[in-house]
Amino acid sequence: MSQFGMQMPGGQMRRGATMNVYTGLLFLAVVALATACVFMYSAAGRIGKDGDPFGMQERSTPKASNIKFAK
C-alpha cells in the first residue's frame, strides 16, 4: 500500500514542507520590493529637505513667464 500513499487520506501529512515554484516567486517578489524600498528611500533622501527622506518639501512660488504665443 505504500505506493498509494499520496491517494490515501492524510498521506501527504508525513512529508515535510518543500519549496515549490510559488514559494520561489514569493521570495523573489519580497526581495524585489525590499530593493525598490531601499532605492526610493535613498532617492527621497537626496531631494528631501536637509537630507531627510520624510521631511516636507517647501513649495516654490510660481514665476511670471515671458512666453509669447504666436497668433
Secondary structure, 3 states (H helix, E strand, C coil): CHHHCCCCCCHHHHCCCCCCHHHHHHHHHHHHHHHHHHHHHHHHHHHCHHHCCCCCCCCCCCCCCCCCCCC
